[in-house]
Amino acid sequence: LNKSAEGVRVSMQDARIVDTEVIVAAPKRFVRERVEMPDGYATDWYYVDTPPSALVVPVTADGNLVMITQYRHNLKRHVLEFPAGVVEDGEGLEDAALRELLEETGYRRAKGCCLRPLGAFYSLPSETNKYTHAFIAESVEQAGPAQGDAVIERYFDMEVVEISLADALASVGGDICGMEAVAAISLARPLVAQWNRRPEGG
Amino acid sequence: LNKSAEGVRVSMQDARIVDTEVIVAAPKRFVRERVEMPDGYATDWYYVDTPPSALVVPVTADGNLVMITQYRHNLKRHVLEFPAGVVEDGEGLEDAALRELLEETGYRRAKGCCLRPLGAFYSLPSETNKYTHAFIAESVEQAGPAQGDAVIERYFDMEVVEISLADALASVGGDICGMEAVAAISLARPLVAQWNRRPEGG
């Protein structure tokens, strides 16, 4: 399957990008790459070139998850998601996660509690190169109202929701219907369950 | 946050699409929509308009998962994923899942075994409207070699891998680094674990 008629290995790994066209620069960077394979076959490859994102699973001292309902225009429905957003130029990944948490929910970490990495994961690699760094934040607390980080978010009908792990798991396939949210819950689940088993004040 | 200065609710749910431009029609349909909010604010909304996909978690009679390693040009690396692909026009969701299974792995369901839905989930709703119908296929068996369903797949360096549930879980964050794969494993996990507990021949 991966050999040319002459028996040469023809993996895209060894392809050359001979031309790049930026079709749309902003707010989404949509590009066409002219890709030439090792056997000479050339094709146009289109994708959305996205900056990395940070996503955070915020857990309250009571063991509840802090999530956001919002209206997604591309889906024409409200969905339940975790705070997430683009990492700004020069910004650290943890700083981005905490900024998105504060902006989108109004919550922040309580003093002395740590942010732990849950890993980094891509989404939809046939259409984009989106790479999301996932974190879990222990013992978050409400510091004020959500702020929103862009004009457009004013229209997203966002609402902050505290939800138990059990209720979140029961909502998978219902209001929780994003691959990212389902993946994040499964990554966070062992830690949240462990925290919920701790004795009070422990 | 969701009120205009006059106290009118300004959710994007009530927005009007006043114009649609197809910037690229194929192989990825990239569109711009001119969206007018209820308060009169208008903005350009860009996204990849994608057909629905079907994804299948194939499980062998031995309880192993059938996965695919492939080179992803957008990520510049090999990754471990489940068979998945676009649902063709007029094709049923289950038919699409089984077709992708056969094309990408050469596996098919053994006689009498069923395909069960795991739910439908979107990916990356800020950039696309991709909606993937996930299934689990019980007792799949190898029917022949993988075929590939497009010229371009010849270059994807695809290889079929049988992997235990335990090894797959241990690979999350390593070779299994896609939100879709992590979500699918978490959705399939209870069923696979249950099947693995059955007595032999049961």
Interface residues (C-beta under 8 A of the other chain):
Chain A: L1 N2 V10 S11 M12 Q13 A15 I23 V24 P27 K28 F30 R32 V35 M37 Y41 T43 D44 W45 Y46 Y47 V48 T50 Y71 R72 H73 N74 L75 H78 V79 L118 G119 A120 F121 Y122 S123 L124 P125 S126 E127 T128 N129 K130 Y131 T132 P145 A146 G148 I152 R154 Y155 F156 D157 M158 V172 G173 C177 G178 M179 E180 V182 A183 I185 S186 L187
Chain B: L1 N2 V10 S11 M12 Q13 A15 I23 V24 P27 K28 F30 R32 V35 M37 Y41 T43 D44 W45 Y46 Y47 V48 T50 Y71 R72 H73 N74 L75 H78 V79 L118 G119 A120 F121 Y122 S123 L124 P125 S126 E127 T128 N129 K130 Y131 T132 P145 A146 G148 V151 I152 R154 Y155 F156 D157 M158 V172 G173 C177 G178 M179 E180 V182 A183 I185 S186 L187
